[in-house]
Amino acid sequence: MAADKDRAAYDRYLGMQRPITRRDFLNGMALAIGATLLPKHALGESSTLEAQDRPGYYPPTLTGMRGSQPGSFEVAHSLRDGTFWQSAGEARDTGESYDLVVVGGGISGLAAAHFFRERAGGSARILILENHDDFGGHARRNEFHLGGRLQLMNGGTMLIDSPTPYSAQADGLLKKLGIDPPRLAARCDDPRLYRSLGLGPAVFFDKETFGEDRLVAGEPAGDWRGGGKNSLTWKEFLARTPLAPQVQRDIERIQQGKIDYLPGLTSAQKKDRLSRISYRDFLLTVVKADPGVIPFYQTRTNGEWGVGIDAEPALDCWALGLPGFQGMSLEPGAAPRMSYTAAGYANGGSYRFHFPDGNATIARLLVRDLIPAAVPGLTAEDAVTAKVDYHRLDHSGSPVRLRLNSTVVRARNLPDAASAREVEVTYASGKQVFTVRGKNCVLACWNMLIPYLVPELPEKQKQALHYLVKVPLVYTSVGIRNWTSFHKLGISSVRAPSAYWMDVSLNWPVNIGEYKTSARPEEPMLLFLSRTPCKPGLPARQQQIAGRYELLSTSFETFERAIRDQLARTLRGGGFDPARDIQAITVNRWPHGYGYEYNPLFDPEWPEAERPNVIGRQRCGRIAIANTDSAATAYTDQAIDQAWRAVGELMGKA
Ligand SMILES: Cc1cc2nc3c(=O)[nH]c(=O)nc-3n(C[C@H](O)[C@H](O)[C@H](O)COP(=O)(O)OP(=O)(O)OC[C@H]3O[C@@H](n4cnc5c(N)ncnc54)[C@H](O)[C@@H]3O)c2cc1C
């Protein structure tokens, strides 16, 4: 009873009862529509009843549970569980016929439509089907109007940045869309903003792990959000933490020591050895650090791979710049037994640019290219503030149509794969099931679903597709009244190595076109929070499966309480009041996040042709397969390259 009262009082302090924007109104509406109304293509074009055609339909401004929002995945899950066809009514033939039907409205699907039309000509008829209520896939836009001012955040795909340089096709597509990353970075990034205000990175030590809550500003390692001006030396920084003296000494040694922990081995031999042990094991058994250092480093790899240092090879961590290797004379560059990401970054990586809504601007520009009437404007800069007209996306007058809230449940070669002339694509929208036909079909959707969509695939290919378990993660956008607490504390980003949210930071400062970043601490601001629900100790794929279940069973209320609790505890010293200061919350939950990337600690060293993604992406009749899953990576350039390959398989080499 007393505990209940305490909890209620704490909830009041946190502001759990406050009327902020957190509810997903559209989803409720979409479900109601699905249950009672028919899509317009079943009723005739004059109907305006389809969800995306409703007045005011504008998903970027929705708050609450987003990402894979409720209503977007249930059909796919019932298909997986074998229950969909038991309850589905008979599919109704829409009578629609296209040159290409694309499954998945992410960057890969949109790029496939672009490449197909480029080769087939402007009159080619294309339909894109997407199960979410918005297009872009992971490249999702979160749009807020705080204090009357537009503020944007990426709900998923954060920036143009890849381990390898963008290919001729991917770079060429960006150029056609008006995106020149180096030029935009030079003109629009404002990396000095936070530093000029004396703000920099900090670490939050939580009492559950470190015995007390303590925020320590001035972590010497600068981060990509700037900072560093008030940096301390490692000794000074560590002295302010609640870490035991021996742990402090060992962290200082890991960060700054110039020790060769594997003397007598060549660089190649060291790299091989480091590729076979986790970074955690490296710290404990090679560096022989106190186990108390582990919580400080545990989540340093989560942002990149979705799992912690227990499941990532030490060699990959070296390539990503983690400390401890300074004295080991490792030759620069990639080596055998490295992951795609690590090998790429070891060799340099690509150009970088962050739009205010992340790569959602790329998706918007692709939609503008395909359906000009839907996205007003002419340049990459003006796409950032353009208001997309969702009503124009699925219009009979347009050769390219984009249909949201539509989960594809089957793609069938007709008459069969060997002599296919066309593909019948069946999709569910609300409680209705419809068919359309396409002379070609690109499945740019999540590859692990494809065995259920195309039962005629060979068993070996299905097994390969099942292997590609995606990485779960959550990106959360929190609108706050002002950021004076950050200013007072001298911080712009907070790493919280063992807390619920591993990362809390002020929005990325970028000024582009009409869009201006929040530059004064008295103004409203968006915070970025991230969480990777992995389960340290298990093999990486098991961690990802367990994390996905955790995400799907976590309520919005649980996320919200964790946000308020952590911000309150982190920012208390700056005068932050969670009940007063938090104005809006959007939780972008991605149970199926990053595409699966092979991990040298757990995956066999397959020859290229035997890799699950290569076996899995084989064309079947008139059906080709795209998406980053087909590349076994999670990068936008690969989403585009896979679209290029898939279209090439259907149309012949360009
Ligand atoms: C949180 C997060 C952050 C990321 N950050 C970056 C980054 O900074 N830089 C970077 O390069 N990459 C990043 N990525 C990787 C990102 O996945 C790719 O860059 C790219 O956006 C993937 O595009 P895609 O089209 O291949 O897949 P997706 O974006 O996943 O699109 C596939 C679409 O198909 C839909 N779909 C699935 N099944 C069906 C069906 N049966 N019927 C209809 N539609 C279906 C899905 O719902 C989805 O919308 C990030 C990913 C995540 C999750």
The ligand as an SDF file (V2000), in Angstrom:
LIG
                    3D

 53 58  0  0  0  0  0  0  0  0999 V2000
   16.8230    2.9200  -36.0110 C   0  0  0  0  0  0  0  0  0  0  0  0
   17.5940    2.7740  -37.2940 C   0  0  0  0  0  0  0  0  0  0  0  0
   18.6080    3.6710  -37.6090 C   0  0  0  0  0  0  0  0  0  0  0  0
   19.3140    3.5510  -38.7920 C   0  0  0  0  0  0  0  0  0  0  0  0
   20.2800    4.4710  -39.0970 N   0  0  0  0  0  0  0  0  0  0  0  0
   20.9010    4.4120  -40.2840 C   0  0  0  0  0  0  0  0  0  0  0  0
   21.8170    5.4220  -40.6870 C   0  0  0  0  0  0  0  0  0  0  0  0
   22.0890    6.3630  -39.9440 O   0  0  0  0  0  0  0  0  0  0  0  0
   22.3780    5.3310  -41.9190 N   0  0  0  0  0  0  0  0  0  0  0  0
   22.1000    4.3190  -42.7690 C   0  0  0  0  0  0  0  0  0  0  0  0
   22.6260    4.2950  -43.8830 O   0  0  0  0  0  0  0  0  0  0  0  0
   21.2450    3.3380  -42.4080 N   0  0  0  0  0  0  0  0  0  0  0  0
   20.6430    3.3650  -41.2030 C   0  0  0  0  0  0  0  0  0  0  0  0
   19.7330    2.3950  -40.8600 N   0  0  0  0  0  0  0  0  0  0  0  0
   19.5230    1.2510  -41.7440 C   0  0  0  0  0  0  0  0  0  0  0  0
   18.2850    1.3740  -42.6400 C   0  0  0  0  0  0  0  0  0  0  0  0
   17.5860    0.1870  -42.4440 O   0  0  0  0  0  0  0  0  0  0  0  0
   18.6650    1.5420  -44.1060 C   0  0  0  0  0  0  0  0  0  0  0  0
   19.5510    2.6180  -44.3060 O   0  0  0  0  0  0  0  0  0  0  0  0
   17.4910    1.7790  -45.0540 C   0  0  0  0  0  0  0  0  0  0  0  0
   16.6860    2.8420  -44.6000 O   0  0  0  0  0  0  0  0  0  0  0  0
   16.6940    0.5180  -45.2430 C   0  0  0  0  0  0  0  0  0  0  0  0
   15.8530    0.6740  -46.3410 O   0  0  0  0  0  0  0  0  0  0  0  0
   15.0650   -0.5680  -46.9270 P   0  0  0  0  0  0  0  0  0  0  0  0
   14.1060   -0.0440  -47.9050 O   0  0  0  0  0  0  0  0  0  0  0  0
   16.0310   -1.6090  -47.3580 O   0  0  0  0  0  0  0  0  0  0  0  0
   14.3000   -1.2020  -45.6740 O   0  0  0  0  0  0  0  0  0  0  0  0
   13.1570   -0.5830  -44.7820 P   0  0  0  0  0  0  0  0  0  0  0  0
   13.4350    0.8330  -44.5110 O   0  0  0  0  0  0  0  0  0  0  0  0
   13.0090   -1.4950  -43.6370 O   0  0  0  0  0  0  0  0  0  0  0  0
   11.8600   -0.6390  -45.7040 O   0  0  0  0  0  0  0  0  0  0  0  0
   11.1830   -1.8460  -45.9740 C   0  0  0  0  0  0  0  0  0  0  0  0
    9.7130   -1.5630  -45.8840 C   0  0  0  0  0  0  0  0  0  0  0  0
    8.9830   -2.7280  -46.2950 O   0  0  0  0  0  0  0  0  0  0  0  0
    7.8490   -2.7980  -45.4610 C   0  0  0  0  0  0  0  0  0  0  0  0
    7.2810   -4.1380  -45.4860 N   0  0  0  0  0  0  0  0  0  0  0  0
    7.7490   -5.2500  -44.8710 C   0  0  0  0  0  0  0  0  0  0  0  0
    6.9330   -6.2820  -45.1230 N   0  0  0  0  0  0  0  0  0  0  0  0
    5.9380   -5.8020  -45.8900 C   0  0  0  0  0  0  0  0  0  0  0  0
    4.7710   -6.3970  -46.4580 C   0  0  0  0  0  0  0  0  0  0  0  0
    4.5040   -7.7000  -46.3130 N   0  0  0  0  0  0  0  0  0  0  0  0
    3.9170   -5.6180  -47.1600 N   0  0  0  0  0  0  0  0  0  0  0  0
    4.1780   -4.3020  -47.3550 C   0  0  0  0  0  0  0  0  0  0  0  0
    5.2770   -3.7040  -46.8380 N   0  0  0  0  0  0  0  0  0  0  0  0
    6.1390   -4.4520  -46.1270 C   0  0  0  0  0  0  0  0  0  0  0  0
    8.4220   -2.4540  -44.0970 C   0  0  0  0  0  0  0  0  0  0  0  0
    7.4250   -2.1580  -43.1740 O   0  0  0  0  0  0  0  0  0  0  0  0
    9.2890   -1.2710  -44.4440 C   0  0  0  0  0  0  0  0  0  0  0  0
    8.5600   -0.0770  -44.3780 O   0  0  0  0  0  0  0  0  0  0  0  0
   19.0150    2.4970  -39.6780 C   0  0  0  0  0  0  0  0  0  0  0  0
   18.0040    1.5810  -39.3490 C   0  0  0  0  0  0  0  0  0  0  0  0
   17.3000    1.7240  -38.1820 C   0  0  0  0  0  0  0  0  0  0  0  0
   16.2200    0.7400  -37.8510 C   0  0  0  0  0  0  0  0  0  0  0  0
  1  2  1  0
  2  3  1  0
  2 52  2  0
  3  4  2  0
  4  5  1  0
  4 50  1  0
  5  6  2  0
  6  7  1  0
  6 13  1  0
  7  8  2  0
  7  9  1  0
  9 10  1  0
 10 11  2  0
 10 12  1  0
 12 13  2  0
 13 14  1  0
 14 15  1  0
 14 50  1  0
 15 16  1  0
 16 17  1  0
 16 18  1  0
 18 19  1  0
 18 20  1  0
 20 21  1  0
 20 22  1  0
 22 23  1  0
 23 24  1  0
 24 25  2  0
 24 26  1  0
 24 27  1  0
 27 28  1  0
 28 29  2  0
 28 30  1  0
 28 31  1  0
 31 32  1  0
 32 33  1  0
 33 34  1  0
 33 48  1  0
 34 35  1  0
 35 36  1  0
 35 46  1  0
 36 37  1  0
 36 45  1  0
 37 38  2  0
 38 39  1  0
 39 40  1  0
 39 45  2  0
 40 41  1  0
 40 42  2  0
 42 43  1  0
 43 44  2  0
 44 45  1  0
 46 47  1  0
 46 48  1  0
 48 49  1  0
 50 51  2  0
 51 52  1  0
 52 53  1  0
M  END
$$$$
